[in-house]
Amino acid sequence: MNEEDKTLMAQYGISGTPKMMYFYKQYRYENLVDALNYARIDRMRADKNTLQKPV
């Protein structure tokens, strides 16, 4: 947000709050639950692929 944006927000009485973002690898999520779910799925896939590699 630049100074002009801040000035306009103040002029019109607009407020905002920073939004928490969660990051997992190259993905970003607005909800922690979504990030956790995908990370768990990704880890299970990685574990499954490791177990299936031929010896």
N, C-alpha and C positions, 0 to 999 in steps of 0.2 A: 504494500500500500504506500503510495507516495504522499507527499505533503498536500497536494491539491485534493486528493481523495479525503484526507483527514480534515481539511478545511471545509469541504462540502458536507461531510458528515456532521461536523460541528454546527455548521450553518443551518442544517435541516433537522438537527436533533436526532441523528441516526447513530446508533451504537452497534457494536459488534463484539463478538468474542472469538478468540482463537479456537479452532476446532482441532481436537486431538486426532492424529492420524497414526495408524499402526503400519509398520513395514515388515514384510517377510520376503526375503530375496528381492526380486524386482517388482513385487506386488505391493499395493498399498490399500489399506482398508480403513473405513470410518468406524467400524465396530470391532472391538477386541475379539468378540466371539467368532466373527467371521475369519479373522486372522488366525486364531487358534485352531479352528476347524480345518482350514486349508493346510496349516503347518502339520497337523496330525496326519491328514490324508497323505501329504507329501512324504512324510517320514515313513508311513506304512508302506507306500509304494517303493521307496528306496530300500527298505528292509526286505521287502518281498523280492525285489530284483537282485539283491545281494545273495539271498538264499537260493535263487534259481540259476545262478551262474554255474556253468559246467566246470568240473574240476579237471 
